[in-house]
Amino acid sequence: MKTLLTLISLVLILEGIPYMVFPEFMRDWLRQLSESEPDKLRSMGLTALAAGLMLCWFAQRSGLFE
């Protein structure tokens, strides 16, 4: 449970940094994102999901983090 809470905390920190450092850019980017086609958003989500799964798989299978 401690690892899960740490992971969620790190995600929130990484998500918050761009909004703190570049608020105007993020507002414009979110506006563009909200006007995007659903298929484009779906493909972006699938790409992010696949990248996350590959990183998790690599972290679990490799000996780099032992």
N, CA, C, O and CB atoms as a CASP TS submission, in Angstrom:
PFRMAT TS
TARGET T0000
AUTHOR 0000-0000-0000
METHOD Language model
MODEL 1
PARENT N/A
ATOM      1  N   MET     1       0.817  -1.186   0.000  1.00  0.00           N
ATOM      2  CA  MET     1       0.000   0.000   0.000  1.00  0.00           C
ATOM      3  C   MET     1       0.867   1.258   0.000  1.00  0.00           C
ATOM      4  O   MET     1       0.521   2.270  -0.611  1.00  0.00           O
ATOM      5  CB  MET     1      -0.933  -0.007   1.198  1.00  0.00           C
ATOM      6  N   LYS     2       2.002   1.173   0.700  1.00  0.00           N
ATOM      7  CA  LYS     2       2.918   2.308   0.748  1.00  0.00           C
ATOM      8  C   LYS     2       3.461   2.621  -0.648  1.00  0.00           C
ATOM      9  O   LYS     2       3.586   3.788  -1.021  1.00  0.00           O
ATOM     10  CB  LYS     2       4.077   2.024   1.722  1.00  0.00           C
ATOM     11  N   THR     3       3.782   1.582  -1.416  1.00  0.00           N
ATOM     12  CA  THR     3       4.289   1.769  -2.774  1.00  0.00           C
ATOM     13  C   THR     3       3.228   2.397  -3.673  1.00  0.00           C
ATOM     14  O   THR     3       3.536   3.272  -4.482  1.00  0.00           O
ATOM     15  CB  THR     3       4.752   0.430  -3.359  1.00  0.00           C
ATOM     16  N   LEU     4       1.989   1.954  -3.536  1.00  0.00           N
ATOM     17  CA  LEU     4       0.908   2.503  -4.337  1.00  0.00           C
ATOM     18  C   LEU     4       0.704   3.988  -4.026  1.00  0.00           C
ATOM     19  O   LEU     4       0.545   4.794  -4.943  1.00  0.00           O
ATOM     20  CB  LEU     4      -0.389   1.722  -4.089  1.00  0.00           C
ATOM     21  N   LEU     5       0.706   4.348  -2.766  1.00  0.00           N
ATOM     22  CA  LEU     5       0.537   5.739  -2.375  1.00  0.00           C
ATOM     23  C   LEU     5       1.705   6.592  -2.877  1.00  0.00           C
ATOM     24  O   LEU     5       1.505   7.727  -3.310  1.00  0.00           O
ATOM     25  CB  LEU     5       0.410   5.852  -0.851  1.00  0.00           C
ATOM     26  N   THR     6       2.909   6.053  -2.820  1.00  0.00           N
ATOM     27  CA  THR     6       4.078   6.758  -3.343  1.00  0.00           C
ATOM     28  C   THR     6       3.961   6.955  -4.845  1.00  0.00           C
ATOM     29  O   THR     6       4.275   8.030  -5.355  1.00  0.00           O
ATOM     30  CB  THR     6       5.364   5.994  -3.010  1.00  0.00           C
ATOM     31  N   LEU     7       3.515   5.935  -5.553  1.00  0.00           N
ATOM     32  CA  LEU     7       3.344   6.022  -7.004  1.00  0.00           C
ATOM     33  C   LEU     7       2.311   7.082  -7.375  1.00  0.00           C
ATOM     34  O   LEU     7       2.548   7.890  -8.273  1.00  0.00           O
ATOM     35  CB  LEU     7       2.928   4.661  -7.575  1.00  0.00           C
ATOM     36  N   ILE     8       1.178   7.085  -6.696  1.00  0.00           N
ATOM     37  CA  ILE     8       0.138   8.084  -6.969  1.00  0.00           C
ATOM     38  C   ILE     8       0.658   9.482  -6.666  1.00  0.00           C
ATOM     39  O   ILE     8       0.369  10.423  -7.406  1.00  0.00           O
ATOM     40  CB  ILE     8      -1.133   7.794  -6.138  1.00  0.00           C
ATOM     41  N   SER     9       1.420   9.630  -5.588  1.00  0.00           N
ATOM     42  CA  SER     9       1.988  10.926  -5.238  1.00  0.00           C
ATOM     43  C   SER     9       2.950  11.416  -6.312  1.00  0.00           C
ATOM     44  O   SER     9       2.936  12.595  -6.666  1.00  0.00           O
ATOM     45  CB  SER     9       2.701  10.846  -3.894  1.00  0.00           C
ATOM     46  N   LEU    10       3.780  10.529  -6.830  1.00  0.00           N
ATOM     47  CA  LEU    10       4.714  10.914  -7.883  1.00  0.00           C
ATOM     48  C   LEU    10       3.991  11.311  -9.167  1.00  0.00           C
ATOM     49  O   LEU    10       4.402  12.251  -9.847  1.00  0.00           O
ATOM     50  CB  LEU    10       5.679   9.777  -8.166  1.00  0.00           C
ATOM     51  N   VAL    11       2.927  10.604  -9.494  1.00  0.00           N
ATOM     52  CA  VAL    11       2.141  10.963 -10.674  1.00  0.00           C
ATOM     53  C   VAL    11       1.551  12.362 -10.506  1.00  0.00           C
ATOM     54  O   VAL    11       1.588  13.163 -11.440  1.00  0.00           O
ATOM     55  CB  VAL    11       1.016   9.927 -10.917  1.00  0.00           C
ATOM     56  N   LEU    12       1.013  12.660  -9.337  1.00  0.00           N
ATOM     57  CA  LEU    12       0.441  13.985  -9.089  1.00  0.00           C
ATOM     58  C   LEU    12       1.503  15.075  -9.160  1.00  0.00           C
ATOM     59  O   LEU    12       1.241  16.160  -9.679  1.00  0.00           O
ATOM     60  CB  LEU    12      -0.246  14.019  -7.725  1.00  0.00           C
ATOM     61  N   ILE    13       2.684  14.801  -8.649  1.00  0.00           N
ATOM     62  CA  ILE    13       3.775  15.772  -8.731  1.00  0.00           C
ATOM     63  C   ILE    13       4.141  16.026 -10.187  1.00  0.00           C
ATOM     64  O   ILE    13       4.255  17.177 -10.608  1.00  0.00           O
ATOM     65  CB  ILE    13       5.009  15.280  -7.945  1.00  0.00           C
ATOM     66  N   LEU    14       4.326  14.955 -10.957  1.00  0.00           N
ATOM     67  CA  LEU    14       4.695  15.117 -12.369  1.00  0.00           C
ATOM     68  C   LEU    14       3.592  15.780 -13.180  1.00  0.00           C
ATOM     69  O   LEU    14       3.879  16.534 -14.111  1.00  0.00           O
ATOM     70  CB  LEU    14       5.032  13.768 -12.979  1.00  0.00           C
ATOM     71  N   GLU    15       2.346  15.513 -12.843  1.00  0.00           N
ATOM     72  CA  GLU    15       1.231  16.147 -13.541  1.00  0.00           C
ATOM     73  C   GLU    15       1.139  17.633 -13.199  1.00  0.00           C
ATOM     74  O   GLU    15       0.727  18.433 -14.039  1.00  0.00           O
ATOM     75  CB  GLU    15      -0.084  15.444 -13.191  1.00  0.00           C
ATOM     76  N   GLY    16       1.511  18.008 -11.996  1.00  0.00           N
ATOM     77  CA  GLY    16       1.369  19.389 -11.561  1.00  0.00           C
ATOM     78  C   GLY    16       2.472  20.317 -12.029  1.00  0.00           C
ATOM     79  O   GLY    16       2.258  21.526 -12.117  1.00  0.00           O
ATOM     80  N   ILE    17       3.640  19.786 -12.330  1.00  0.00           N
ATOM     81  CA  ILE    17       4.775  20.631 -12.710  1.00  0.00           C
ATOM     82  C   ILE    17       4.484  21.501 -13.939  1.00  0.00           C
ATOM     83  O   ILE    17       4.733  22.705 -13.879  1.00  0.00           O
ATOM     84  CB  ILE    17       5.990  19.764 -12.981  1.00  0.00           C
ATOM     85  N   PRO    18       3.974  20.961 -15.041  1.00  0.00           N
ATOM     86  CA  PRO    18       3.729  21.829 -16.204  1.00  0.00           C
ATOM     87  C   PRO    18       2.728  22.953 -15.922  1.00  0.00           C
ATOM     88  O   PRO    18       2.876  24.055 -16.452  1.00  0.00           O
ATOM     89  CB  PRO    18       3.226  20.995 -17.363  1.00  0.00           C
ATOM     90  N   TYR    19       1.722  22.690 -15.101  1.00  0.00           N
ATOM     91  CA  TYR    19       0.734  23.712 -14.786  1.00  0.00           C
ATOM     92  C   TYR    19       1.348  24.823 -13.942  1.00  0.00           C
ATOM     93  O   TYR    19       0.955  25.983 -14.067  1.00  0.00           O
ATOM     94  CB  TYR    19      -0.457  23.094 -14.057  1.00  0.00           C
ATOM     95  N   MET    20       2.294  24.486 -13.098  1.00  0.00           N
ATOM     96  CA  MET    20       2.942  25.477 -12.254  1.00  0.00           C
ATOM     97  C   MET    20       3.949  26.307 -13.055  1.00  0.00           C
ATOM     98  O   MET    20       4.033  27.523 -12.878  1.00  0.00           O
ATOM     99  CB  MET    20       3.636  24.793 -11.074  1.00  0.00           C
ATOM    100  N   VAL    21       4.710  25.652 -13.933  1.00  0.00           N
ATOM    101  CA  VAL    21       5.786  26.318 -14.652  1.00  0.00           C
ATOM    102  C   VAL    21       5.287  27.049 -15.907  1.00  0.00           C
ATOM    103  O   VAL    21       5.759  28.146 -16.206  1.00  0.00           O
ATOM    104  CB  VAL    21       6.849  25.305 -15.033  1.00  0.00           C
ATOM    105  N   PHE    22       4.346  26.456 -16.640  1.00  0.00           N
ATOM    106  CA  PHE    22       3.867  27.009 -17.904  1.00  0.00           C
ATOM    107  C   PHE    22       2.341  27.105 -17.933  1.00  0.00           C
ATOM    108  O   PHE    22       1.724  26.434 -18.760  1.00  0.00           O
ATOM    109  CB  PHE    22       4.358  26.155 -19.072  1.00  0.00           C
ATOM    110  N   PRO    23       1.703  27.900 -17.080  1.00  0.00           N
ATOM    111  CA  PRO    23       0.236  27.906 -17.021  1.00  0.00           C
ATOM    112  C   PRO    23      -0.438  28.378 -18.312  1.00  0.00           C
ATOM    113  O   PRO    23      -1.469  27.830 -18.703  1.00  0.00           O
ATOM    114  CB  PRO    23      -0.211  28.782 -15.888  1.00  0.00           C
ATOM    115  N   GLU    24       0.134  29.390 -18.979  1.00  0.00           N
ATOM    116  CA  GLU    24      -0.485  29.884 -20.218  1.00  0.00           C
ATOM    117  C   GLU    24      -0.408  28.841 -21.325  1.00  0.00           C
ATOM    118  O   GLU    24      -1.379  28.609 -22.046  1.00  0.00           O
ATOM    119  CB  GLU    24       0.193  31.183 -20.677  1.00  0.00           C
ATOM    120  N   PHE    25       0.761  28.216 -21.450  1.00  0.00           N
ATOM    121  CA  PHE    25       0.932  27.175 -22.458  1.00  0.00           C
ATOM    122  C   PHE    25      -0.033  26.006 -22.208  1.00  0.00           C
ATOM    123  O   PHE    25      -0.630  25.480 -23.147  1.00  0.00           O
ATOM    124  CB  PHE    25       2.389  26.673 -22.463  1.00  0.00           C
ATOM    125  N   MET    26      -0.182  25.610 -20.955  1.00  0.00           N
ATOM    126  CA  MET    26      -1.061  24.493 -20.630  1.00  0.00           C
ATOM    127  C   MET    26      -2.521  24.832 -20.938  1.00  0.00           C
ATOM    128  O   MET    26      -3.270  23.975 -21.406  1.00  0.00           O
ATOM    129  CB  MET    26      -0.908  24.110 -19.154  1.00  0.00           C
ATOM    130  N   ARG    27      -2.927  26.078 -20.677  1.00  0.00           N
ATOM    131  CA  ARG    27      -4.296  26.477 -20.988  1.00  0.00           C
ATOM    132  C   ARG    27      -4.548  26.379 -22.495  1.00  0.00           C
ATOM    133  O   ARG    27      -5.579  25.866 -22.928  1.00  0.00           O
ATOM    134  CB  ARG    27      -4.570  27.914 -20.487  1.00  0.00           C
ATOM    135  N   ASP    28      -3.586  26.881 -23.293  1.00  0.00           N
ATOM    136  CA  ASP    28      -3.737  26.797 -24.753  1.00  0.00           C
ATOM    137  C   ASP    28      -3.714  25.347 -25.230  1.00  0.00           C
ATOM    138  O   ASP    28      -4.479  24.964 -26.115  1.00  0.00           O
ATOM    139  CB  ASP    28      -2.624  27.595 -25.453  1.00  0.00           C
ATOM    140  N   TRP    29      -2.838  24.550 -24.640  1.00  0.00           N
ATOM    141  CA  TRP    29      -2.730  23.147 -25.038  1.00  0.00           C
ATOM    142  C   TRP    29      -4.007  22.385 -24.692  1.00  0.00           C
ATOM    143  O   TRP    29      -4.469  21.557 -25.477  1.00  0.00           O
ATOM    144  CB  TRP    29      -1.519  22.489 -24.359  1.00  0.00           C
ATOM    145  N   LEU    30      -4.573  22.661 -23.524  1.00  0.00           N
ATOM    146  CA  LEU    30      -5.817  21.993 -23.132  1.00  0.00           C
ATOM    147  C   LEU    30      -6.980  22.412 -24.021  1.00  0.00           C
ATOM    148  O   LEU    30      -7.869  21.610 -24.307  1.00  0.00           O
ATOM    149  CB  LEU    30      -6.145  22.297 -21.672  1.00  0.00           C
ATOM    150  N   ARG    31      -6.974  23.669 -24.458  1.00  0.00           N
ATOM    151  CA  ARG    31      -8.010  24.132 -25.381  1.00  0.00           C
ATOM    152  C   ARG    31      -7.899  23.361 -26.702  1.00  0.00           C
ATOM    153  O   ARG    31      -8.906  22.897 -27.236  1.00  0.00           O
ATOM    154  CB  ARG    31      -7.886  25.671 -25.626  1.00  0.00           C
ATOM    155  N   GLN    32      -6.691  23.227 -27.221  1.00  0.00           N
ATOM    156  CA  GLN    32      -6.487  22.470 -28.459  1.00  0.00           C
ATOM    157  C   GLN    32      -6.882  21.009 -28.267  1.00  0.00           C
ATOM    158  O   GLN    32      -7.483  20.396 -29.149  1.00  0.00           O
ATOM    159  CB  GLN    32      -5.019  22.567 -28.917  1.00  0.00           C
ATOM    160  N   LEU    33      -6.543  20.467 -27.121  1.00  0.00           N
ATOM    161  CA  LEU    33      -6.868  19.070 -26.834  1.00  0.00           C
ATOM    162  C   LEU    33      -8.371  18.851 -26.782  1.00  0.00           C
ATOM    163  O   LEU    33      -8.871  17.833 -27.262  1.00  0.00           O
ATOM    164  CB  LEU    33      -6.233  18.637 -25.516  1.00  0.00           C
ATOM    165  N   SER    34      -9.094  19.804 -26.199  1.00  0.00           N
ATOM    166  CA  SER    34     -10.554  19.648 -26.096  1.00  0.00           C
ATOM    167  C   SER    34     -11.237  19.774 -27.457  1.00  0.00           C
ATOM    168  O   SER    34     -12.363  19.309 -27.633  1.00  0.00           O
ATOM    169  CB  SER    34     -11.130  20.691 -25.132  1.00  0.00           C
ATOM    170  N   GLU    35     -10.561  20.400 -28.414  1.00  0.00           N
ATOM    171  CA  GLU    35     -11.131  20.544 -29.757  1.00  0.00           C
ATOM    172  C   GLU    35     -10.701  19.424 -30.701  1.00  0.00           C
ATOM    173  O   GLU    35     -11.105  19.410 -31.863  1.00  0.00           O
ATOM    174  CB  GLU    35     -10.732  21.882 -30.345  1.00  0.00           C
ATOM    175  N   SER    36      -9.893  18.493 -30.219  1.00  0.00           N
ATOM    176  CA  SER    36      -9.403  17.395 -31.052  1.00  0.00           C
ATOM    177  C   SER    36     -10.504  16.367 -31.295  1.00  0.00           C
ATOM    178  O   SER    36     -11.463  16.259 -30.531  1.00  0.00           O
ATOM    179  CB  SER    36      -8.186  16.723 -30.396  1.00  0.00           C
ATOM    180  N   GLU    37     -10.338  15.629 -32.363  1.00  0.00           N
ATOM    181  CA  GLU    37     -11.270  14.561 -32.703  1.00  0.00           C
ATOM    182  C   GLU    37     -11.140  13.413 -31.697  1.00  0.00           C
ATOM    183  O   GLU    37     -10.039  13.127 -31.226  1.00  0.00           O
ATOM    184  CB  GLU    37     -11.017  14.054 -34.145  1.00  0.00           C
ATOM    185  N   PRO    38     -12.248  12.759 -31.367  1.00  0.00           N
ATOM    186  CA  PRO    38     -12.193  11.643 -30.413  1.00  0.00           C
ATOM    187  C   PRO    38     -11.240  10.520 -30.839  1.00  0.00           C
ATOM    188  O   PRO    38     -10.585   9.911 -29.993  1.00  0.00           O
ATOM    189  CB  PRO    38     -13.577  11.073 -30.223  1.00  0.00           C
ATOM    190  N   ASP    39     -11.161  10.248 -32.133  1.00  0.00           N
ATOM    191  CA  ASP    39     -10.267   9.184 -32.599  1.00  0.00           C
ATOM    192  C   ASP    39      -8.806   9.533 -32.324  1.00  0.00           C
ATOM    193  O   ASP    39      -8.012   8.661 -31.969  1.00  0.00           O
ATOM    194  CB  ASP    39     -10.473   8.931 -34.099  1.00  0.00           C
ATOM    195  N   LYS    40      -8.455  10.807 -32.489  1.00  0.00           N
ATOM    196  CA  LYS    40      -7.089  11.238 -32.206  1.00  0.00           C
ATOM    197  C   LYS    40      -6.787  11.107 -30.713  1.00  0.00           C
ATOM    198  O   LYS    40      -5.706  10.655 -30.335  1.00  0.00           O
ATOM    199  CB  LYS    40      -6.872  12.693 -32.673  1.00  0.00           C
ATOM    200  N   LEU    41      -7.733  11.499 -29.869  1.00  0.00           N
ATOM    201  CA  LEU    41      -7.556  11.360 -28.423  1.00  0.00           C
ATOM    202  C   LEU    41      -7.433   9.895 -28.026  1.00  0.00           C
ATOM    203  O   LEU    41      -6.630   9.542 -27.162  1.00  0.00           O
ATOM    204  CB  LEU    41      -8.725  12.009 -27.676  1.00  0.00           C
ATOM    205  N   ARG    42      -8.227   9.053 -28.659  1.00  0.00           N
ATOM    206  CA  ARG    42      -8.183   7.621 -28.361  1.00  0.00           C
ATOM    207  C   ARG    42      -6.825   7.036 -28.735  1.00  0.00           C
ATOM    208  O   ARG    42      -6.267   6.233 -27.987  1.00  0.00           O
ATOM    209  CB  ARG    42      -9.307   6.878 -29.109  1.00  0.00           C
ATOM    210  N   SER    43      -6.292   7.434 -29.887  1.00  0.00           N
ATOM    211  CA  SER    43      -4.986   6.910 -30.305  1.00  0.00           C
ATOM    212  C   SER    43      -3.876   7.438 -29.401  1.00  0.00           C
ATOM    213  O   SER    43      -2.916   6.718 -29.127  1.00  0.00           O
ATOM    214  CB  SER    43      -4.697   7.285 -31.773  1.00  0.00           C
ATOM    215  N   MET    44      -3.987   8.681 -28.931  1.00  0.00           N
ATOM    216  CA  MET    44      -3.010   9.216 -27.988  1.00  0.00           C
ATOM    217  C   MET    44      -3.066   8.445 -26.672  1.00  0.00           C
ATOM    218  O   MET    44      -2.028   8.134 -26.088  1.00  0.00           O
ATOM    219  CB  MET    44      -3.259  10.716 -27.743  1.00  0.00           C
ATOM    220  N   GLY    45      -4.266   8.139 -26.210  1.00  0.00           N
ATOM    221  CA  GLY    45      -4.427   7.366 -24.988  1.00  0.00           C
ATOM    222  C   GLY    45      -3.877   5.958 -25.126  1.00  0.00           C
ATOM    223  O   GLY    45      -3.233   5.446 -24.211  1.00  0.00           O
ATOM    224  N   LEU    46      -4.129   5.331 -26.265  1.00  0.00           N
ATOM    225  CA  LEU    46      -3.618   3.983 -26.512  1.00  0.00           C
ATOM    226  C   LEU    46      -2.094   3.988 -26.553  1.00  0.00           C
ATOM    227  O   LEU    46      -1.455   3.074 -26.031  1.00  0.00           O
ATOM    228  CB  LEU    46      -4.186   3.423 -27.830  1.00  0.00           C
ATOM    229  N   THR    47      -1.513   5.008 -27.169  1.00  0.00           N
ATOM    230  CA  THR    47      -0.055   5.121 -27.226  1.00  0.00           C
ATOM    231  C   THR    47       0.531   5.284 -25.828  1.00  0.00           C
ATOM    232  O   THR    47       1.524   4.640 -25.491  1.00  0.00           O
ATOM    233  CB  THR    47       0.358   6.303 -28.114  1.00  0.00           C
ATOM    234  N   ALA    48      -0.079   6.141 -25.016  1.00  0.00           N
ATOM    235  CA  ALA    48       0.399   6.345 -23.646  1.00  0.00           C
ATOM    236  C   ALA    48       0.254   5.061 -22.829  1.00  0.00           C
ATOM    237  O   ALA    48       1.144   4.717 -22.050  1.00  0.00           O
ATOM    238  CB  ALA    48      -0.374   7.498 -22.971  1.00  0.00           C
ATOM    239  N   LEU    49      -0.850   4.360 -23.000  1.00  0.00           N
ATOM    240  CA  LEU    49      -1.075   3.109 -22.290  1.00  0.00           C
ATOM    241  C   LEU    49      -0.035   2.069 -22.679  1.00  0.00           C
ATOM    242  O   LEU    49       0.516   1.383 -21.818  1.00  0.00           O
ATOM    243  CB  LEU    49      -2.479   2.581 -22.572  1.00  0.00           C
ATOM    244  N   ALA    50       0.233   1.951 -23.973  1.00  0.00           N
ATOM    245  CA  ALA    50       1.218   0.977 -24.446  1.00  0.00           C
ATOM    246  C   ALA    50       2.614   1.328 -23.941  1.00  0.00           C
ATOM    247  O   ALA    50       3.367   0.438 -23.545  1.00  0.00           O
ATOM    248  CB  ALA    50       1.213   0.908 -25.981  1.00  0.00           C
ATOM    249  N   ALA    51       2.966   2.602 -23.950  1.00  0.00           N
ATOM    250  CA  ALA    51       4.279   3.016 -23.447  1.00  0.00           C
ATOM    251  C   ALA    51       4.395   2.710 -21.959  1.00  0.00           C
ATOM    252  O   ALA    51       5.441   2.242 -21.508  1.00  0.00           O
ATOM    253  CB  ALA    51       4.512   4.520 -23.704  1.00  0.00           C
ATOM    254  N   GLY    52       3.354   2.963 -21.200  1.00  0.00           N
ATOM    255  CA  GLY    52       3.363   2.661 -19.776  1.00  0.00           C
ATOM    256  C   GLY    52       3.491   1.172 -19.501  1.00  0.00           C
ATOM    257  O   GLY    52       4.236   0.755 -18.615  1.00  0.00           O
ATOM    258  N   LEU    53       2.764   0.382 -20.262  1.00  0.00           N
ATOM    259  CA  LEU    53       2.861  -1.072 -20.088  1.00  0.00           C
ATOM    260  C   LEU    53       4.256  -1.591 -20.430  1.00  0.00           C
ATOM    261  O   LEU    53       4.787  -2.462 -19.742  1.00  0.00           O
ATOM    262  CB  LEU    53       1.820  -1.779 -20.957  1.00  0.00           C
ATOM    263  N   MET    54       4.843  -1.052 -21.495  1.00  0.00           N
ATOM    264  CA  MET    54       6.189  -1.490 -21.874  1.00  0.00           C
ATOM    265  C   MET    54       7.209  -1.079 -20.818  1.00  0.00           C
ATOM    266  O   MET    54       8.118  -1.851 -20.511  1.00  0.00           O
ATOM    267  CB  MET    54       6.580  -0.906 -23.243  1.00  0.00           C
ATOM    268  N   LEU    55       7.075   0.131 -20.252  1.00  0.00           N
ATOM    269  CA  LEU    55       7.993   0.560 -19.207  1.00  0.00           C
ATOM    270  C   LEU    55       7.856  -0.305 -17.953  1.00  0.00           C
ATOM    271  O   LEU    55       8.855  -0.671 -17.333  1.00  0.00           O
ATOM    272  CB  LEU    55       7.750   2.026 -18.864  1.00  0.00           C
ATOM    273  N   CYS    56       6.628  -0.624 -17.587  1.00  0.00           N
ATOM    274  CA  CYS    56       6.401  -1.508 -16.431  1.00  0.00           C
ATOM    275  C   CYS    56       6.993  -2.889 -16.677  1.00  0.00           C
ATOM    276  O   CYS    56       7.637  -3.463 -15.799  1.00  0.00           O
ATOM    277  CB  CYS    56       4.896  -1.628 -16.128  1.00  0.00           C
ATOM    278  N   TRP    57       6.773  -3.413 -17.864  1.00  0.00           N
ATOM    279  CA  TRP    57       7.308  -4.727 -18.209  1.00  0.00           C
ATOM    280  C   TRP    57       8.828  -4.707 -18.147  1.00  0.00           C
ATOM    281  O   TRP    57       9.445  -5.614 -17.590  1.00  0.00           O
ATOM    282  CB  TRP    57       6.834  -5.159 -19.609  1.00  0.00           C
ATOM    283  N   PHE    58       9.431  -3.662 -18.724  1.00  0.00           N
ATOM    284  CA  PHE    58      10.886  -3.553 -18.724  1.00  0.00           C
ATOM    285  C   PHE    58      11.432  -3.444 -17.301  1.00  0.00           C
ATOM    286  O   PHE    58      12.432  -4.080 -16.968  1.00  0.00           O
ATOM    287  CB  PHE    58      11.326  -2.343 -19.550  1.00  0.00           C
ATOM    288  N   ALA    59      10.786  -2.652 -16.477  1.00  0.00           N
ATOM    289  CA  ALA    59      11.243  -2.472 -15.097  1.00  0.00           C
ATOM    290  C   ALA    59      11.152  -3.782 -14.314  1.00  0.00           C
ATOM    291  O   ALA    59      12.009  -4.063 -13.476  1.00  0.00           O
ATOM    292  CB  ALA    59      10.416  -1.379 -14.397  1.00  0.00           C
ATOM    293  N   GLN    60      10.123  -4.582 -14.579  1.00  0.00           N
ATOM    294  CA  GLN    60       9.958  -5.841 -13.857  1.00  0.00           C
ATOM    295  C   GLN    60      10.901  -6.931 -14.367  1.00  0.00           C
ATOM    296  O   GLN    60      11.368  -7.759 -13.584  1.00  0.00           O
ATOM    297  CB  GLN    60       8.521  -6.315 -13.969  1.00  0.00           C
ATOM    298  N   ARG    61      11.183  -6.940 -15.657  1.00  0.00           N
ATOM    299  CA  ARG    61      11.980  -8.015 -16.261  1.00  0.00           C
ATOM    300  C   ARG    61      13.484  -7.751 -16.229  1.00  0.00           C
ATOM    301  O   ARG    61      14.280  -8.690 -16.191  1.00  0.00           O
ATOM    302  CB  ARG    61      11.548  -8.222 -17.687  1.00  0.00           C
ATOM    303  N   SER    62      13.870  -6.492 -16.244  1.00  0.00           N
ATOM    304  CA  SER    62      15.306  -6.201 -16.300  1.00  0.00           C
ATOM    305  C   SER    62      15.895  -6.268 -14.888  1.00  0.00           C
ATOM    306  O   SER    62      15.170  -6.210 -13.894  1.00  0.00           O
ATOM    307  CB  SER    62      15.566  -4.799 -16.939  1.00  0.00           C
ATOM    308  N   GLY    63      17.172  -6.385 -14.824  1.00  0.00           N
ATOM    309  CA  GLY    63      17.859  -6.415 -13.548  1.00  0.00           C
ATOM    310  C   GLY    63      18.406  -5.059 -13.152  1.00  0.00           C
ATOM    311  O   GLY    63      19.179  -4.962 -12.199  1.00  0.00           O
ATOM    312  N   LEU    64      18.022  -4.012 -13.861  1.00  0.00           N
ATOM    313  CA  LEU    64      18.561  -2.686 -13.613  1.00  0.00           C
ATOM    314  C   LEU    64      18.151  -2.100 -12.274  1.00  0.00           C
ATOM    315  O   LEU    64      18.871  -1.275 -11.711  1.00  0.00           O
ATOM    316  CB  LEU    64      18.139  -1.769 -14.696  1.00  0.00           C
ATOM    317  N   PHE    65      17.006  -2.516 -11.760  1.00  0.00           N
ATOM    318  CA  PHE    65      16.463  -1.882 -10.561  1.00  0.00           C
ATOM    319  C   PHE    65      16.575  -2.754  -9.317  1.00  0.00           C
ATOM    320  O   PHE    65      15.810  -2.586  -8.367  1.00  0.00           O
ATOM    321  CB  PHE    65      15.026  -1.522 -10.787  1.00  0.00           C
ATOM    322  N   GLU    66      17.507  -3.665  -9.322  1.00  0.00           N
ATOM    323  CA  GLU    66      17.670  -4.561  -8.165  1.00  0.00           C
ATOM    324  C   GLU    66      18.808  -4.092  -7.300  1.00  0.00           C
ATOM    325  O   GLU    66      19.103  -4.713  -6.279  1.00  0.00           O
ATOM    326  CB  GLU    66      17.915  -6.007  -8.613  1.00  0.00           C
TER
END
